[in-house]
């Protein structure tokens, strides 16, 4: 969700970054967050020896906000894609900001609600004991987030087998075997930089059949 804040706040809370500059790193302590006024920021997470881009934040987006509620290390890194202009907030000025910018408080509440839903949705996947169903449900989870969900049966996801394995919480080689079976069955199309689901209903049937067996 994107929101707009007054330009005048930049005089007090403004902070700028150059292309390629690290804003914060995964695993480091964090007690602040950022609001993007201009430019783009990549959110990157390390999986083994590789890095994956989780999201790209643009004008009106907020990132790093979970640090205000959690006293845990950063779960991902943030890097400026181009010249970035942000508003930088921390625990000390957070209360003042909430009182003077109620629209920001409302937007953060929606963001936190979505994060909680996403966490519960992924937990449902992790609790599935059948890897075939687990993999299928990952694609359903991703489809639910797509703005075209419900309007088309074909879905294109810019992800890799490694990404699917991460969401499943299972070894990459085991997940890859399941995906290759789905490829041979025509349920998936695997490319180097994306995975295509020709007909989402095929995977919905896989998941629904498991649910029926448990009833």
C-alpha positions in Angstrom: 0.0 0.0 0.0 1.4 3.4 -1.0 0.7 6.7 0.9 1.7 10.3 0.5 3.2 12.5 3.2 3.9 16.3 3.2 7.1 17.3 1.5 7.8 19.6 4.5 8.6 16.5 6.6 11.8 16.0 4.6 13.4 19.0 6.4 13.2 17.2 9.7 13.3 13.5 8.7 14.8 13.4 5.3 17.6 11.1 4.3 19.0 10.4 0.8 20.9 7.4 -0.8 22.9 6.9 -4.0 22.5 4.0 -6.5 23.8 0.8 -5.0 24.1 2.2 -1.5 23.1 -0.2 1.3 20.4 1.3 3.5 20.5 -1.5 6.0 21.7 -5.2 6.1 20.0 -8.4 6.9 20.7 -9.6 10.5 21.8 -6.2 11.8 19.8 -4.6 14.6 17.0 -2.3 13.5 14.9 0.3 15.3 13.9 2.5 12.4 12.0 2.5 9.1 11.8 4.5 5.9 9.2 6.1 3.7 10.1 6.4 0.0 9.6 9.9 -1.4 11.5 9.4 -4.6 13.4 6.5 -6.3 13.4 2.8 -5.8 14.7 0.4 -3.2 15.4 -3.3 -3.5 14.6 -5.6 -0.6 17.0 -8.6 -0.8 17.3 -11.8 1.3 20.2 -14.3 1.3 19.4 -17.9 0.7 22.6 -20.0 1.1 25.1 -18.5 -1.3 22.6 -16.6 -3.4 20.6 -13.4 -3.0 17.0 -13.1 -4.0 15.1 -9.8 -4.6 11.9 -10.1 -2.5 10.4 -6.7 -3.5 11.2 -3.3 -5.1 9.8 -0.4 -3.2 8.9 2.9 -4.9 7.4 6.3 -4.2 4.9 6.2 -1.4 6.0 2.8 -0.1 7.2 2.0 3.5 10.0 -0.5 4.3 11.8 -1.7 7.4 8.6 -0.9 9.4 8.5 -4.2 11.4 11.5 -3.0 13.3 9.2 -0.7 15.2 7.3 -3.6 16.6 9.9 -6.3 16.8 13.2 -6.3 18.7 14.8 -8.8 16.3 17.6 -8.5 13.6 16.6 -7.4 10.2 15.1 -10.2 8.1 16.4 -8.7 4.8 18.6 -6.1 3.3 17.6 -2.8 1.6 19.7 -1.3 -1.3 19.0 1.8 -3.3 18.4 1.1 -6.9 18.8 4.7 -8.0 18.9 8.1 -6.3 16.6 7.6 -3.4 14.9 10.2 -1.2 13.4 8.9 2.0 11.8 10.0 5.3 13.6 8.2 8.1 11.7 7.5 11.3 12.8 5.7 14.5 11.2 4.6 17.8 11.9 8.0 19.4 9.9 10.1 16.8 7.4 7.3 16.0 4.8 8.4 18.6 4.9 12.0 17.5 4.5 10.9 13.9 1.5 8.8 14.6 -0.2 11.7 16.4 0.5 14.3 13.6 0.0 12.0 10.6 -3.1 9.8 11.2 -3.1 8.6 7.6 0.3 7.0 8.1 -0.9 5.3 11.3 -3.8 3.8 9.4 -1.6 2.7 6.5 0.8 1.0 8.9 -2.1 -0.8 10.6 -3.1 -2.2 7.2 0.5 -3.2 6.4 0.8 -5.0 9.8 -2.5 -6.8 9.2 -1.3 -8.0 5.8 2.0 -9.2 7.3 0.1 -11.2 9.9 -2.1 -12.8 7.2 0.9 -13.7 5.1 2.6 -15.3 8.0 -0.5 -17.4 8.8 -0.9 -18.3 5.2 2.7 -19.6 4.9 2.3 -21.5 8.2 -0.6 -23.4 6.6 1.8 -24.5 3.8 4.5 -25.6 6.3 2.0 -27.7 8.2 1.0 -29.8 5.1 2.7 -33.2 5.3 2.4 -34.1 1.6 5.2 -32.4 -0.4 3.2 -32.5 -3.7 0.3 -30.6 -2.1 2.7 -28.3 -0.3 4.3 -27.2 -3.6 0.9 -26.8 -5.2 -0.3 -24.6 -2.4 2.7 -22.3 -2.7 1.5 -21.4 -6.2 -2.0 -20.8 -4.9 -0.6 -18.6 -2.1 1.3 -16.5 -4.7 -1.7 -16.4 -7.0 -3.9 -15.0 -4.3 -1.5 -12.0 -4.1 -1.7 -11.3 -7.8 -4.1 -8.5 -9.0 -5.3 -10.8 -11.8 -6.3 -13.6 -9.4 -9.8 -14.8 -10.2 -9.8 -13.2 -13.7 -7.4 -15.6 -15.5 -6.4 -19.3 -15.1 -2.8 -18.8 -16.4 -0.4 -17.3 -13.9 3.2 -16.3 -14.4 5.5 -16.0 -11.4 9.0 -14.5 -11.5 10.4 -17.0 -9.1 12.8 -20.0 -9.2 12.7 -23.5 -7.7 14.9 -22.2 -4.9 12.1 -19.7 -4.0 9.5 -22.4 -3.9 11.7 -24.6 -1.7 12.1 -21.7 0.7 8.3 -21.2 1.0 7.9 -25.0 1.5 10.7 -25.2 4.0 12.0 -28.2 2.2 15.3 -29.1 0.4 15.7 -27.7 -3.1 16.4 -31.1 -4.7 13.2 -32.7 -3.3 11.1 -29.7 -4.3 12.7 -29.8 -7.8 11.6 -33.4 -8.2 8.0 -32.5 -7.5 8.1 -29.5 -9.8 9.5 -31.7 -12.6 6.6 -34.2 -12.2 4.2 -31.2 -12.5 6.1 -30.1 -15.6 5.7 -33.5 -17.2 2.0 -33.5 -16.3 1.5 -30.1 -17.9 0.6 -28.4 -14.7 3.7 -26.2 -14.7 6.2 -24.7 -17.2 9.7 -24.2 -15.8 12.0 -21.5 -17.1 15.3 -20.0 -15.8 13.7 -16.9 -14.5 10.0 -17.8 -14.0 7.5 -20.5 -13.5 4.3 -20.5 -15.4 1.0 -22.2 -14.3 -1.0 -22.8 -17.5 -4.2 -23.6 -15.5 -4.4 -22.7 -11.9 -7.4 -25.0 -11.4 -5.1 -28.0 -11.9 -3.2 -27.1 -8.7 -6.4 -26.1 -6.9 -7.7 -29.6 -7.5 -4.5 -31.1 -6.0 -4.9 -29.0 -2.8 -8.7 -29.5 -2.6 -8.3 -33.3 -2.9 -6.0 -33.3 0.1 -8.5 -31.2 2.1 -11.3 -33.6 1.3 -9.3 -36.5 2.4 -8.8 -34.9 5.8 -12.5 -34.2 6.3 
